[in-house]
Amino acid sequence: MEKITFQINDREVEARPGWTVLETAREYGIEIPTLCFHEAVLPSGACRLCMVEIKDGDWSKLVASCIYPAAKGINVYTETERVSNVRRWIFEMLLAQVPASPEIADLAARYGVTRTRFPVKDPEEMCMLCGLCQRVCEEVVGLSAISTVDRGVHKRVGAPFLRPSDVCVACGCCVNICPTGAMRALFDSIRGETKTTLTQLTA
């Protein structure tokens, strides 16, 4: 199949049909930070940390690289002033949303963000509600043991409909894919149980 040629940071790159900008960048070792993206599941563009700028003369726009398809002739930039500004705001919001996550703090620090101007509501919160745990359970394991329940500020990860369920097989996929350490913390919080399931964690 004919490859798609375009530019990333003024460097000519080639993508296979169906690849996204992020997948192409990773093929060439070009760093774009991500949290809600994982190769094992379909991309969702939830965290927006992978934003890049598409430029064409005087025209430009910001897009989420994990869901933006590679296209012939586009010019992609990963470190412009607009991108850096958006990335900084996202990191600050994450530091306020999930202040207890060392993974988030470490990644933010790598990009020069060590503090947030936003109020911290729960100093022990680690879950950023990226949905990776739910998606890996459905798309890879083939179950639906995990769901996001409630809405708005009350939204959280739990068993579907918050009802007891024995669907969870304790495979650990949700723990391994979680980018913030939230699922590991949940399982560790009830260490010593003979069988840990999501129902126990959300009861």
Backbone as JSON, one array per atom type, in Angstrom:
{
  "sequence": "MEKITFQINDREVEARPGWTVLETAREYGIEIPTLCFHEAVLPSGACRLCMVEIKDGDWSKLVASCIYPAAKGINVYTETERVSNVRRWIFEMLLAQVPASPEIADLAARYGVTRTRFPVKDPEEMCMLCGLCQRVCEEVVGLSAISTVDRGVHKRVGAPFLRPSDVCVACGCCVNICPTGAMRALFDSIRGETKTTLTQLTA",
  "N": [[0.83, -1.2, 0.0], [0.41, 2.27, -0.68], [2.42, 4.63, 0.95], [1.9, 7.38, 3.26], [3.04, 10.59, 2.96], [4.27, 13.2, 4.92], [5.05, 16.05, 7.05], [6.76, 16.32, 10.16], [7.65, 18.55, 12.51], [9.16, 19.86, 10.53], [10.45, 17.76, 9.39], [10.56, 15.22, 7.05], [8.3, 12.55, 6.98], [6.97, 9.2, 6.84], [3.89, 7.53, 6.75], [1.87, 4.65, 7.34], [-1.19, 3.73, 5.7], [-4.02, 4.52, 7.64], [-2.69, 5.04, 9.96], [-2.22, 7.24, 12.76], [-1.26, 10.67, 13.55], [0.16, 10.6, 15.95], [0.99, 7.89, 16.12], [2.69, 7.8, 13.94], [4.64, 9.67, 14.7], [5.75, 8.34, 16.89], [6.88, 6.16, 15.59], [9.05, 7.36, 14.46], [10.5, 8.16, 16.62], [9.82, 10.59, 17.77], [8.96, 12.6, 20.38], [5.86, 12.83, 22.0], [3.84, 13.72, 24.58], [1.6, 11.52, 26.34], [-1.32, 10.25, 28.01], [-3.9, 9.03, 28.16], [-3.7, 7.33, 26.06], [-3.09, 4.12, 24.66], [-1.51, 1.41, 23.03], [-2.91, -0.98, 23.03], [-5.62, -0.57, 23.01], [-8.41, 1.14, 21.43], [-7.94, 4.55, 20.44], [-9.0, 7.48, 22.3], [-8.77, 10.2, 22.76], [-9.1, 11.56, 25.13], [-7.59, 12.87, 27.21], [-6.19, 14.94, 26.03], [-3.53, 15.64, 26.16], [-1.75, 15.08, 24.2], [-1.71, 17.06, 22.26], [-1.01, 18.69, 19.18], [0.22, 21.03, 16.71], [-1.18, 21.83, 13.65], [-0.04, 23.21, 10.7], [-0.48, 25.45, 7.94], [0.72, 27.58, 5.94], [-0.47, 30.72, 6.82], [-2.45, 29.67, 8.29], [-3.56, 27.67, 11.0], [-4.14, 24.98, 13.37], [-4.98, 23.37, 16.48], [-4.75, 19.98, 17.33], [-5.67, 16.73, 18.59], [-3.23, 14.43, 18.62], [-3.43, 11.67, 18.84], [-5.79, 10.85, 17.73], [-5.93, 12.05, 15.31], [-5.82, 11.62, 11.9], [-3.04, 10.61, 9.88], [-2.11, 12.5, 7.07], [-1.56, 13.26, 3.65], [0.91, 15.63, 2.94], [0.48, 17.38, 5.14], [1.62, 19.63, 7.72], [3.07, 19.17, 10.72], [3.58, 20.24, 14.03], [5.21, 19.83, 17.08], [6.13, 21.26, 19.27], [5.41, 23.98, 19.48], [4.68, 27.4, 20.53], [1.95, 27.64, 21.1], [1.23, 24.94, 21.48], [2.84, 24.27, 23.68], [1.75, 25.97, 25.6], [-0.91, 25.02, 25.88], [-0.35, 22.43, 26.73], [0.9, 22.95, 29.18], [-1.24, 24.05, 30.66], [-2.95, 21.82, 30.75], [-1.38, 19.99, 32.22], [-1.27, 21.39, 34.65], [-3.97, 21.34, 35.4], [-4.27, 18.59, 35.72], [-2.51, 18.11, 37.85], [-3.95, 19.29, 39.85], [-6.28, 17.8, 39.78], [-5.53, 15.11, 40.18], [-3.71, 14.92, 42.53], [-2.33, 13.07, 44.09], [-1.0, 11.3, 42.52], [2.03, 9.98, 41.69], [3.02, 9.4, 39.18], [1.81, 11.24, 37.45], [2.84, 13.64, 38.51], [5.6, 13.27, 38.04], [5.71, 13.14, 35.22], [4.69, 15.65, 34.52], [6.66, 17.29, 35.63], [8.8, 16.71, 33.99], [8.19, 18.23, 31.83], [8.46, 20.73, 32.81], [6.51, 21.6, 34.6], [5.6, 22.06, 37.8], [3.87, 22.91, 39.71], [0.48, 23.96, 40.45], [-2.1, 26.26, 39.57], [-4.67, 25.82, 40.1], [-7.39, 24.91, 42.31], [-7.05, 22.25, 44.69], [-9.14, 19.62, 45.16], [-9.35, 17.06, 46.31], [-6.86, 15.76, 48.07], [-5.98, 13.12, 48.05], [-6.69, 11.96, 45.69], [-6.26, 9.92, 42.8], [-7.2, 9.04, 40.39], [-7.71, 9.94, 37.07], [-9.82, 9.62, 35.4], [-9.52, 8.65, 32.78], [-10.44, 6.52, 31.34], [-9.1, 4.27, 30.4], [-8.96, 1.85, 31.84], [-11.57, 0.87, 31.69], [-11.85, 0.59, 28.91], [-9.84, -1.31, 28.25], [-10.8, -3.51, 29.59], [-13.17, -4.04, 28.22], [-12.39, -4.15, 25.44], [-10.08, -5.75, 25.24], [-10.01, -7.8, 27.26], [-12.61, -8.61, 27.01], [-14.78, -8.32, 28.64], [-17.13, -6.58, 30.8], [-16.56, -5.4, 33.28], [-15.9, -3.03, 34.39], [-16.84, 0.36, 34.69], [-17.69, 3.81, 34.01], [-19.32, 5.74, 36.3], [-22.09, 7.79, 37.41], [-22.23, 11.42, 36.94], [-20.62, 14.44, 35.7], [-19.03, 16.3, 38.28], [-19.28, 14.23, 40.01], [-18.57, 11.95, 38.76], [-17.08, 8.74, 38.47], [-14.97, 5.8, 38.63], [-16.29, 2.54, 38.59], [-18.19, -0.48, 39.35], [-20.47, -1.6, 36.81], [-23.46, 0.21, 36.89], [-23.18, 0.34, 39.57], [-23.76, -1.98, 40.94], [-23.61, -5.16, 42.62], [-21.39, -7.52, 41.14], [-20.05, -10.39, 39.53], [-18.44, -10.43, 37.38], [-15.81, -9.54, 37.02], [-12.61, -10.91, 36.62], [-10.27, -10.65, 37.91], [-7.9, -10.19, 36.41], [-5.96, -8.27, 36.16], [-5.4, -6.51, 34.08], [-6.43, -3.91, 34.05], [-4.98, -2.72, 36.07], [-2.39, -2.78, 35.06], [-2.57, -1.12, 32.82], [-3.32, 1.36, 33.73], [-2.51, 4.77, 33.88], [-1.91, 6.41, 36.02], [-1.54, 5.12, 38.43], [-3.75, 4.68, 39.93], [-5.49, 2.42, 39.87], [-3.84, 0.42, 40.88], [-3.49, 1.39, 43.47], [-6.09, 1.14, 44.43], [-6.47, -1.66, 44.43], [-4.41, -2.41, 46.17], [-5.35, -1.29, 48.47], [-7.1, -3.02, 49.65], [-5.61, -5.18, 50.26], [-4.87, -8.53, 51.09], [-7.31, -9.69, 50.98], [-8.96, -12.68, 49.93], [-9.84, -12.8, 47.33], [-9.76, -10.3, 45.03], [-11.98, -8.12, 43.6], [-13.55, -5.86, 41.29], [-16.04, -5.26, 42.25], [-15.76, -5.46, 45.02], [-14.07, -3.31, 45.4], [-15.65, -1.12, 44.89], [-17.86, -1.23, 46.42]],
  "CA": [[0.0, 0.0, 0.0], [1.17, 3.52, -0.79], [2.59, 5.31, 2.22], [1.48, 8.77, 3.32], [4.19, 11.43, 3.27], [4.0, 14.54, 5.45], [6.17, 16.56, 7.83], [6.66, 16.56, 11.59], [8.75, 19.45, 12.9], [9.92, 20.12, 9.3], [11.13, 16.53, 9.0], [9.67, 14.39, 6.23], [8.03, 11.24, 7.54], [6.03, 8.38, 6.08], [2.95, 6.77, 7.57], [1.05, 3.67, 6.65], [-2.61, 4.08, 5.71], [-4.7, 4.19, 8.88], [-1.93, 5.54, 11.1], [-2.48, 8.6, 13.24], [-0.06, 11.5, 13.69], [0.91, 10.11, 17.11], [1.63, 6.62, 15.77], [3.79, 8.13, 13.03], [5.67, 10.32, 15.49], [6.42, 7.31, 17.69], [7.68, 5.37, 14.67], [10.28, 8.11, 14.18], [11.13, 8.55, 17.86], [9.48, 11.97, 18.1], [8.22, 12.51, 21.64], [4.62, 13.55, 22.26], [3.34, 13.13, 25.83], [0.25, 10.97, 26.35], [-1.76, 9.55, 29.22], [-5.06, 8.18, 27.9], [-3.44, 6.5, 24.88], [-2.35, 2.85, 24.79], [-1.61, 0.66, 21.78], [-3.77, -2.16, 23.16], [-7.04, -0.21, 22.87], [-8.69, 2.22, 20.49], [-7.71, 5.88, 21.04], [-10.21, 8.22, 22.64], [-8.52, 11.64, 22.79], [-9.73, 12.07, 26.35], [-6.79, 13.75, 28.07], [-5.75, 16.08, 25.22], [-2.14, 15.97, 26.42], [-0.99, 14.84, 22.97], [-2.03, 18.09, 21.28], [0.03, 19.2, 18.28], [-0.3, 22.11, 15.87], [-1.13, 21.63, 12.2], [0.15, 24.52, 10.07], [-0.5, 25.55, 6.48], [0.85, 29.01, 5.7], [-0.92, 31.52, 7.97], [-3.54, 28.94, 8.93], [-3.11, 26.59, 11.88], [-5.12, 24.51, 14.36], [-4.5, 22.38, 17.44], [-5.49, 18.71, 17.24], [-5.18, 15.62, 19.42], [-2.49, 13.6, 17.67], [-3.77, 10.24, 18.96], [-6.98, 10.54, 16.93], [-5.87, 12.78, 14.05], [-5.21, 10.72, 10.92], [-1.96, 11.08, 9.02], [-2.63, 12.91, 5.76], [-0.51, 13.69, 2.74], [1.23, 17.05, 2.82], [0.25, 18.23, 6.31], [2.79, 20.04, 8.48], [2.76, 18.97, 12.13], [4.6, 20.75, 14.95], [4.95, 19.28, 18.42], [6.69, 22.07, 20.35], [5.19, 25.41, 19.25], [4.25, 28.14, 21.72], [0.56, 27.27, 21.37], [1.22, 23.58, 22.01], [3.43, 24.31, 25.03], [0.81, 26.63, 26.5], [-2.01, 24.08, 26.14], [0.22, 21.33, 27.5], [1.11, 23.43, 30.54], [-2.55, 24.15, 31.32], [-3.44, 20.46, 31.01], [-0.61, 19.46, 33.33], [-1.7, 22.06, 35.88], [-5.28, 20.8, 35.76], [-4.07, 17.22, 36.2], [-1.9, 18.17, 39.17], [-5.03, 19.62, 40.79], [-7.29, 16.74, 39.76], [-4.98, 13.87, 40.73], [-2.48, 15.35, 43.21], [-1.67, 11.96, 44.77], [-0.38, 10.4, 41.54], [3.44, 10.3, 41.41], [3.25, 9.3, 37.74], [1.44, 12.53, 36.86], [3.8, 14.63, 38.98], [6.87, 13.05, 37.37], [5.57, 13.51, 33.8], [4.55, 17.11, 34.46], [7.97, 17.88, 35.94], [9.64, 16.56, 32.79], [7.83, 19.33, 30.93], [8.64, 21.98, 33.5], [5.35, 22.0, 35.4], [5.75, 21.48, 39.14], [2.83, 23.43, 40.6], [-0.78, 24.28, 39.78], [-2.84, 27.43, 40.06], [-6.05, 25.4, 40.33], [-7.61, 24.36, 43.66], [-7.04, 20.8, 44.86], [-10.35, 19.24, 45.89], [-9.11, 15.84, 47.07], [-5.41, 15.51, 48.07], [-5.68, 11.7, 47.9], [-7.22, 11.47, 44.42], [-5.27, 9.44, 41.84], [-7.85, 8.66, 39.13], [-7.99, 11.07, 36.18], [-10.98, 9.24, 34.61], [-9.13, 8.57, 31.37], [-11.22, 5.46, 30.71], [-8.29, 3.16, 29.9], [-9.33, 0.6, 32.52], [-12.84, 0.42, 31.12], [-11.64, 0.19, 27.52], [-9.08, -2.56, 28.17], [-11.68, -4.58, 30.06], [-14.12, -4.35, 27.16], [-11.81, -4.42, 24.14], [-9.04, -6.78, 25.29], [-10.45, -8.94, 28.08], [-13.91, -9.06, 26.5], [-15.77, -8.24, 29.71], [-17.59, -5.23, 31.12], [-16.53, -5.35, 34.74], [-15.58, -1.67, 34.81], [-17.64, 1.39, 34.03], [-17.69, 5.12, 34.65], [-20.67, 5.93, 36.83], [-22.47, 9.16, 37.76], [-21.9, 12.43, 35.93], [-20.02, 15.69, 36.15], [-18.03, 16.23, 39.35], [-19.49, 12.99, 40.76], [-18.17, 10.84, 37.91], [-16.0, 7.93, 39.02], [-14.86, 4.43, 38.11], [-16.94, 1.57, 39.46], [-18.87, -1.58, 38.68], [-21.62, -1.1, 36.07], [-24.68, 0.51, 37.65], [-22.85, 0.25, 41.0], [-24.43, -3.16, 41.49], [-22.7, -6.3, 42.77], [-21.17, -8.29, 39.92], [-18.91, -11.31, 39.61], [-17.86, -10.46, 36.04], [-14.37, -9.32, 37.12], [-11.84, -12.15, 36.8], [-9.02, -10.25, 38.58], [-6.81, -10.45, 35.48], [-4.92, -7.27, 36.36], [-5.18, -5.65, 32.92], [-6.74, -2.52, 34.41], [-3.87, -2.24, 36.89], [-1.21, -2.59, 34.2], [-2.77, -0.07, 31.82], [-3.62, 2.63, 34.4], [-1.35, 5.65, 33.77], [-1.71, 7.23, 37.22], [-1.37, 4.3, 39.62], [-5.0, 4.67, 40.69], [-6.02, 1.07, 40.02], [-2.95, -0.28, 41.8], [-3.8, 1.87, 44.82], [-7.38, 0.56, 44.82], [-6.28, -3.06, 44.76], [-3.56, -2.5, 47.36], [-6.07, -0.81, 49.65], [-7.78, -4.14, 50.29], [-4.67, -6.3, 50.25], [-5.14, -9.53, 52.12], [-8.54, -10.4, 50.65], [-8.69, -13.91, 49.18], [-10.08, -12.51, 45.92], [-10.06, -8.9, 44.83], [-12.75, -7.82, 42.4], [-13.97, -4.47, 41.23], [-17.22, -5.11, 43.09], [-15.29, -5.18, 46.37], [-13.45, -2.01, 45.42], [-16.61, -0.05, 44.72], [-19.04, -1.52, 47.23]],
  "C": [[0.87, 1.25, 0.0], [1.23, 4.22, 0.56], [2.21, 6.79, 2.1], [2.66, 9.61, 3.77], [3.72, 12.79, 3.78], [5.17, 14.95, 6.32], [5.81, 16.68, 9.31], [7.88, 17.36, 12.0], [9.73, 19.66, 11.74], [10.75, 18.92, 8.86], [10.16, 15.67, 8.21], [9.54, 13.0, 6.83], [7.04, 10.51, 6.65], [5.16, 7.58, 7.05], [2.22, 5.74, 6.72], [-0.41, 4.12, 6.69], [-3.28, 3.63, 7.01], [-3.95, 4.65, 10.11], [-2.39, 6.93, 11.49], [-1.16, 9.37, 13.28], [0.8, 10.98, 14.85], [1.65, 8.82, 16.78], [2.83, 6.86, 14.85], [4.95, 8.75, 13.79], [6.45, 9.29, 16.3], [7.3, 6.42, 16.82], [9.03, 6.03, 14.41], [10.96, 8.61, 15.46], [10.9, 9.99, 18.27], [8.55, 11.95, 19.31], [6.99, 13.42, 21.66], [4.04, 12.94, 23.53], [1.9, 12.65, 25.7], [-0.05, 10.37, 27.72], [-2.9, 8.58, 28.92], [-4.86, 7.26, 26.7], [-2.69, 5.23, 25.26], [-2.58, 2.04, 23.53], [-2.6, -0.5, 21.84], [-5.24, -1.84, 22.92], [-7.19, 0.92, 21.87], [-8.48, 3.58, 21.17], [-9.01, 6.6, 21.3], [-10.01, 9.73, 22.64], [-9.03, 12.29, 24.04], [-8.9, 13.1, 27.09], [-6.28, 14.99, 27.36], [-4.29, 16.48, 25.46], [-1.29, 15.84, 25.16], [-1.26, 15.87, 21.89], [-0.8, 18.49, 20.48], [-0.61, 20.29, 17.42], [-0.1, 21.76, 14.4], [-1.04, 23.0, 11.54], [0.1, 24.4, 8.55], [-0.47, 27.04, 6.14], [0.48, 29.8, 6.95], [-2.02, 30.82, 8.76], [-2.96, 27.84, 9.82], [-4.25, 26.18, 12.81], [-4.46, 23.49, 15.26], [-5.38, 21.14, 17.34], [-4.88, 17.7, 18.21], [-4.53, 14.6, 18.49], [-2.86, 12.13, 17.72], [-4.98, 9.85, 18.13], [-6.98, 11.27, 15.59], [-5.15, 11.93, 13.01], [-4.06, 11.38, 10.15], [-2.53, 11.38, 7.64], [-1.5, 13.49, 4.92], [-0.34, 15.21, 2.77], [1.02, 17.92, 4.04], [1.58, 18.53, 7.0], [2.43, 20.04, 9.96], [3.93, 19.49, 12.97], [4.24, 20.36, 16.38], [5.4, 20.17, 19.56], [6.51, 23.57, 20.1], [4.75, 26.08, 20.55], [2.82, 27.78, 22.09], [0.47, 25.9, 22.01], [1.74, 23.58, 23.44], [2.48, 24.94, 26.03], [-0.34, 25.71, 26.88], [-1.53, 22.94, 27.02], [0.42, 21.73, 28.97], [-0.2, 23.52, 31.32], [-3.1, 22.77, 31.66], [-2.7, 19.83, 32.18], [-1.04, 20.1, 34.65], [-3.06, 21.55, 36.34], [-5.16, 19.38, 36.3], [-3.45, 17.21, 37.58], [-2.93, 18.52, 40.24], [-6.05, 18.5, 40.9], [-6.8, 15.47, 40.44], [-3.66, 14.15, 41.45], [-1.7, 14.21, 43.86], [-0.95, 11.02, 43.81], [1.07, 10.8, 41.28], [3.75, 10.24, 39.93], [2.93, 10.62, 37.04], [2.45, 13.61, 37.25], [5.13, 14.5, 38.24], [6.8, 13.49, 35.9], [5.46, 15.02, 33.65], [5.89, 17.8, 34.69], [8.92, 17.79, 34.75], [9.38, 17.68, 31.8], [7.81, 20.67, 31.66], [7.48, 22.47, 34.34], [5.42, 21.3, 36.76], [4.72, 21.98, 40.13], [1.6, 23.78, 39.78], [-1.43, 25.49, 40.4], [-4.3, 27.07, 40.38], [-6.21, 24.8, 41.72], [-7.62, 22.84, 43.65], [-8.24, 20.41, 45.72], [-10.13, 18.01, 46.78], [-7.62, 15.5, 47.02], [-5.03, 14.05, 47.86], [-6.13, 11.13, 46.56], [-6.09, 11.08, 43.47], [-5.88, 9.16, 40.47], [-8.2, 9.89, 38.31], [-9.17, 10.78, 35.24], [-10.68, 9.2, 33.12], [-9.9, 7.49, 30.62], [-10.43, 4.27, 30.21], [-8.68, 1.83, 30.54], [-10.61, 0.02, 31.95], [-12.65, -0.11, 29.71], [-10.86, -1.12, 27.41], [-9.92, -3.75, 28.63], [-12.64, -5.01, 28.96], [-13.45, -4.86, 25.9], [-10.8, -5.56, 24.14], [-9.5, -8.01, 26.05], [-11.78, -9.48, 27.59], [-14.99, -9.08, 27.55], [-16.22, -6.8, 29.89], [-17.67, -5.09, 32.63], [-16.31, -3.94, 35.26], [-16.42, -0.68, 34.02], [-17.37, 2.73, 34.7], [-19.13, 5.41, 35.05], [-20.85, 7.36, 37.31], [-22.0, 10.13, 36.67], [-21.21, 13.63, 36.56], [-18.97, 15.48, 37.23], [-18.17, 14.95, 40.17], [-19.05, 11.75, 39.98], [-17.0, 10.08, 38.51], [-16.02, 6.55, 38.38], [-15.51, 3.49, 39.1], [-17.49, 0.41, 38.67], [-20.09, -1.01, 37.95], [-22.86, -0.97, 36.95], [-24.48, 0.44, 39.16], [-23.57, -0.9, 41.69], [-23.44, -4.3, 41.62], [-22.6, -7.12, 41.5], [-19.97, -9.2, 40.12], [-18.23, -11.44, 38.25], [-16.34, -10.34, 36.09], [-13.66, -10.65, 37.41], [-10.48, -11.87, 37.43], [-7.8, -10.53, 37.71], [-5.67, -9.45, 35.61], [-4.66, -6.35, 35.18], [-5.42, -4.17, 33.25], [-5.62, -1.91, 35.23], [-2.67, -1.9, 36.01], [-1.36, -1.42, 33.25], [-2.99, 1.31, 32.44], [-2.4, 3.55, 34.39], [-1.03, 6.44, 35.04], [-1.45, 6.44, 38.48], [-2.64, 4.15, 40.44], [-5.53, 3.25, 40.91], [-5.14, 0.24, 40.94], [-3.25, 0.11, 43.24], [-5.11, 1.27, 45.33], [-7.22, -0.9, 45.23], [-5.44, -3.23, 46.02], [-4.3, -2.12, 48.63], [-6.82, -1.93, 50.36], [-6.91, -5.4, 50.21], [-4.97, -7.27, 51.39], [-6.44, -10.27, 51.87], [-8.18, -11.64, 49.82], [-8.91, -13.71, 47.69], [-10.5, -11.05, 45.8], [-10.81, -8.71, 43.53], [-13.15, -6.38, 42.44], [-15.21, -4.24, 42.07], [-16.81, -4.79, 44.52], [-14.75, -3.75, 46.47], [-14.45, -0.88, 45.4], [-17.86, -0.25, 45.57], [-19.27, -0.39, 48.24]]
}
